[in-house]
Amino acid sequence: MNPLTESPDHLRHTGHPRKGFFTDTSICIGCKACEVACKEWNRNPTDSDYELLESSYDNTGSLGADTWRHVAFVEQDGEQIDRARESGRALVNLGMPKIGAPGQGNLAGTDTTPPDTPDFRWLMSSDVCKHCTNAGCLDVCPTGALFRTEHGTVVVQEDVCNGCGTCVAGCPFGVIERRQNGTVQPKSDRDFTPGEQAPTHNVGVAQKCTLCYDRIVEDQTPACAQTCPTTSIKYGERDDMVATAKERVAELHAQGMTEARLYGANDSDGVGGTGSVFLLLDEPEVYGLPPDPRVPTADLPRMYKRAGLAAAGMLAAAAAAFLVGDRA
């Protein structure tokens, strides 16, 4: 059975529905409250001196071992907005993604006049680990440090990780990273003595979002979702999140915002769908996301099969050569 064609039910957990995020970038205001809440709850060190990057109103830049939620700031002018709308309209006309009941996947008969929009806008998106259905990081981990929880999320066990970094290459999204001790006087660590430098935890160990596993086992909402002031980050059962996301896309399309599209909601993509679903207002590349993510281990079954056939052929040839030589 091909793991990429299985339904999410094949995940190794029972008795608990799969949990996930729905990040609606159309209402993200870029406040970075989610970043702060994530760092505070997980006691992650700072990864900058709070100075803005030269390329954006941002100081963290990307996801990493110290930043498990990252808010991207993307500037767009009127021409880019028009291109985004045309690109989204083409997707809808092709039936991707399908919204609502059959036959409602296009905009025929719908008023697609865009709302009054200035010639400039910010695209803001809070990125996070995708908690893939078929997780490359989990597949390649040699120590079993990464495991699938009963809620369908992927978590690192710090005391089992040997810091080999294999998982870093196994993630098609570039999410997971080994933590280095390169931060001077981290300010967000709660376990410290006033006047002394706070320690940096798990140096050299692979680190990423756990979807606040320690909170959800206590029936609490992940820190980022709980602190989001606009409800841009929603948390719940993954099936409910996908349904909510599709309803939101349909709502935006009806308002003329044809650029709205979903990311991670397709269970037939290269990672079998993700636990973190996003509503985007342009192509995934604009947000730094791969347009067609594919788990690196997807071809392993085929490779093993071909390797086995090749080995069998070599053995047969060797046996035939031996028999011919023996007769001679």
Secondary structure, 3 states (H helix, E strand, C coil): CCCCCCCHHHCCCCCCCCEEEEEEHHHCCCCCHHHHHHHHHHCCCCCCCCCCCCCCCCCCCCCCCCCCEEEEEEEEEHHHHHHHHHHHHHHHHCCCCCCCCCCCCCCCCCCCCCCCCCCEEEEEEEEECCCECCCHHHHHCCCCCEEECCCCCEEECCCCCCCCCHHHHHCCCCCCEECCCCCCCCCCCCCCCCCCCCCCCCCCCEECCCCCHHHHCCCCCCHHHHHCCCCCEEEEEHHHHHHHHHHHHHHHHHCCCCCCEEECCCCCCECCCECEEEEECCCHHHHCCCCCCECCCCCHHHHHHHHHHHHHHHHHHHHHHHHHHHHC
